[in-house]
Amino acid sequence: MELSYKRIYEPPEENDGFRILVDRLWPRGISKEKARIDLWCKNISPSDTPRKKFGHNPEKWEMFRETYIRQLEKNKNCLNEFATELKKHETVTLLFATKNTEHNNAVVLKEVLDRKLQ
């Protein structure tokens, strides 16, 4: 299975495969039709506290990353169900809204899933 991530504001492409929004909040200014998502998985996103503390500040990235990984590991059932869904598809794209393409929850989630799905 091929797993990638990209901003939801980028145009959908055929090679995106199964498109999953992994943000807790719906992205501003984009309609559901334009987003062309196949699944919106709010439960896999980080909880409000670490998300708000991080505030997309790269200086707080490691703290956010570690906190989110601990949350994912603590909620094994949700992570296992999510991984099971991913295995049904040849190509999966995790979608996120933030402008920062290097420091966001989709990056962390992909890192965890890459280890889990090997």
CORQUIWO-V733193 format. One record per residue. BURIAL is + if it has 9 or more other ideal C-beta (glycine too) atoms within 8 Angstrom, else -. Layout:
BURIAL ; BURIAL
//
This chain:
+ ; - ; + ; + ; + ; + ; + ; + ; - ; - ; - ; - ; - ; - ; - ; + ; + ; + ; + ; + ; + ; + ; + ; - ; - ; - ; + ; - ; - ; - ; - ; - ; - ; - ; + ; - ; + ; - ; + ; - ; + ; - ; - ; + ; + ; + ; - ; - ; - ; + ; + ; - ; + ; + ; - ; + ; - ; - ; - ; + ; + ; - ; + ; + ; + ; - ; + ; + ; + ; - ; + ; + ; - ; - ; + ; - ; - ; + ; + ; - ; - ; + ; + ; - ; + ; + ; - ; - ; + ; - ; + ; + ; + ; + ; + ; + ; + ; - ; - ; - ; - ; - ; - ; + ; + ; + ; + ; + ; + ; + ; + ; + ; + ; + ; - ; - ; + ; -
//
